[in-house]
Amino acid sequence: MTPRRTSIVLLTALAAATAALTPTAAAGTGTTYYVDCAKGDDATTGTSAKAAWRTVAKASGHAFGPGDRLLLKRGTSCTGVLAPKGAGAAGAPVRIDAYGDKRAAKPHIEAEGARAALHLVNTEQWEIRNLALSNTGPATTTERRAGLYVQLTDYGTADHFVVEGVDVRDVNGADFKDPDPSGGILFVVQGSAKPTRFDGVRVTGSTVRHVDRTGIGIMSTWDGPGRFSTGVRFARNKAYDVGGDGIVVHETSRARVEHNYVDGFNMRSAGYNAGVWAWESEDALYQYNEVTGGHGTRDSMAYDIDGGNVRNTYRYNYSHDNEGGFLLVCNGEGKVSDGNRIHDNISVNDRNTTSPYAVISVVCGAATDTRIYRNTVVTDRSDTALVSNNGPTGVTFSDNVFVGAPGAGSPIKDTVSTYRGNLYWNTAQPRDPQALNADPRFVSGAPRGPVDVRLKDGSPARGAGTPVADGTTRDYFGNPIPDPPNIGADQSS
């Protein structure tokens, strides 16, 4: 290497090192603060594990800045509300996390009936990981309570929130529904003076258990231009024993709700609830979710196309053993619900025995251009209808497999919707001019799960479907969709 070349390399390296130390690059380093609710001391600086603060109240009085971290000690339990101030910045969020022996339990905060165990107000750029939150107070019919509650009021756009590995349990708030409910993990927009929304909300790998009323949700009271929250993703979460709705997105654009598991919803609510659903949202995608254990017959469906939903898609989802059924199509009064698609899903042994409901219920106001296709819907109950419709139009059923209870069968009570080329067994729809009335030949005569509704060789459903140009290339099981496709959710060849 020549001397000149050596000098250039050295100068380049020196410039890079100098740039790394400039305030702009170093802004994300921040300060780390510690909380040890067992052995800490609020009189200390809080800036080391040996000088940790004692209470979440002390941490709540601090204004955190870009790149700061707040760490709570594993294996400890705190009482009160963690309501830290300040905000992060792009590329330098404030982070709340755990420290200490990773074999120990996640640090726990019990709010004892306050508004939330962890409460963020009019802020942005926060990442929250590895906490356990609870909020149990005296029984109430008037107080809203939550585990994690992020609240914006006439704020504008709040960017970047990450919630990962957070466990919420035992929240006994009042039975208030959206747009400001009680619940487990909640993001809420309030106010009417300034367009306000979230941009970038990711809740992953978290669990809510025995919470009232909403498990995981984002909702808004802002009903003007610029109201849709964007960058919303709820993935790989689990919700158990939820008083009302399991997972819900309101006022969102292009939200993704995927790989979640809901077991037990509408357990204690007097209202209408669903497992996974949206309100006034556009282009939402729900996929690879499993919903079971829905309680009650006042709604209580696993999935829902509701008021103001536009171009929402449910695909690759599994629903089973819900008292309220598999799917609700229910547009709100004065709303436009249009262009929604429900395809390549499986429903096994869902039911709803209360009129006008069914495994699939079309009620409320009309939802235009709603297409339900290539699903497999099977029930073992003769006291439920597979489909019911009490008047709304705009729904088309095509290339679905409908299987009723062995012996007595299960009816379809729909004289309004369009039916085209579905397969029927132990049920019938005389209004389908291309009906295929035949045993689909499932691998199991008494299905209990998705693998049981795969098709045997020689099934009449094979190759009997109609191609749909929706960009979907694979089925629920990952099989390529042939041309022509099979009827139902199993597209294996």
BELGIJO-V392318 format. One record per backbone hydrogen bond with DSSP energy under -0.5 kcal/mol. CO is the residue of the C=O (numbers start at 1). NH is the residue of the N-H. Records with the same first field share a line. If there is no record, write none. Layout:
# BELGIJO-V392318
CO: NH, NH
This chain:
# BELGIJO-V392318
2: 6
3: 7
4: 8
5: 9
6: 10
7: 11
8: 12
9: 13
10: 14
11: 15
12: 16
13: 17
14: 18
15: 19
16: 20
17: 21
18: 21
19: 22
22: 26
23: 27
25: 28
26: 29, 30
31: 69
33: 71
34: 53
35: 73
36: 40
41: 44
46: 34
48: 51
49: 52
51: 46
52: 41
53: 36
55: 59
56: 60
57: 61
58: 61
59: 62
62: 64, 85
64: 87
65: 68
68: 95
69: 33
70: 97
71: 35
72: 99
73: 76
76: 108
78: 110
81: 83
82: 119
85: 64
89: 92
92: 67, 89
94: 127
95: 70
96: 129
97: 72
99: 74
101: 104
105: 75
107: 132
108: 78
109: 111, 134
110: 80
111: 114
115: 146
117: 82
118: 149
120: 151
124: 88
125: 94
126: 162
127: 96
128: 164
130: 107
131: 167
132: 109
133: 169
134: 111
135: 137, 172
143: 174
145: 183
146: 117
147: 117, 118
148: 186
149: 120, 151
150: 188
151: 122
152: 190
156: 158, 197
157: 159
158: 199
159: 125
160: 125, 126
161: 202
162: 128
163: 204
164: 130
166: 168, 207
167: 133
168: 209
169: 135
170: 135, 172
171: 212
174: 176
176: 182
177: 180
182: 214
183: 147
184: 147, 148
185: 217
186: 150
187: 219
188: 152
189: 221
190: 154
197: 158
198: 230
199: 160
200: 161
201: 203, 233
202: 163, 204
203: 235
204: 165
206: 238
207: 168
208: 240
209: 170
210: 171
211: 243
212: 173
213: 244
214: 184
215: 184, 185
216: 248
217: 187
218: 250
219: 189
224: 227
229: 253
230: 200
231: 201
232: 256
233: 203, 235
234: 258
235: 205
237: 261
238: 208
239: 263
240: 210
241: 211
242: 267
243: 268, 269
244: 266
245: 215
246: 216
247: 277
248: 218
249: 279
251: 229
252: 282
253: 231
255: 285
256: 234, 258
257: 287
258: 236
260: 290
261: 239
262: 292
263: 241
264: 242
265: 295
273: 300, 301
274: 246
275: 247
276: 304
277: 249
279: 251
281: 310
282: 254
284: 313
285: 257, 287
286: 315
287: 259
289: 318
290: 262
291: 320
292: 264
293: 265
294: 323
297: 299
298: 273, 300
300: 324
301: 275
302: 276
303: 328
304: 278, 306
305: 330
306: 309
307: 280
309: 338
310: 283
312: 341
313: 286, 315
314: 343
315: 288
317: 346
318: 291
319: 348
320: 293
321: 293
322: 325, 351
325: 302
326: 303
327: 361
328: 305, 330
329: 363
331: 365
332: 335
335: 337
336: 338
337: 368
338: 311
340: 371
341: 314
342: 373
343: 316
344: 316
345: 376
346: 319
347: 349, 378
348: 321
352: 385
353: 355
354: 357
359: 326, 327
360: 388
361: 329, 363
362: 390
363: 331
365: 331
366: 368
367: 370
368: 339, 340
369: 371
370: 372, 396
371: 342, 373
372: 398
373: 344
375: 377, 401
376: 347
377: 403
378: 349, 350
380: 382
381: 384
385: 359
386: 360
387: 413
388: 362
393: 367
394: 370
395: 418
396: 372, 398
397: 420
398: 374
399: 488
400: 402, 423
401: 377, 403
402: 425
403: 379
405: 409
406: 408
411: 386, 387
412: 414
413: 389
418: 397
419: 433
420: 399
422: 436
423: 402
424: 438
425: 404
426: 410
429: 432
431: 433
432: 435
435: 437
436: 424, 438
439: 460
441: 456
449: 452
450: 453
451: 454
452: 444
454: 443
456: 459
459: 462
461: 464, 487
468: 470
473: 481
475: 478
479: 475
480: 482
485: 465
489: 476, 491
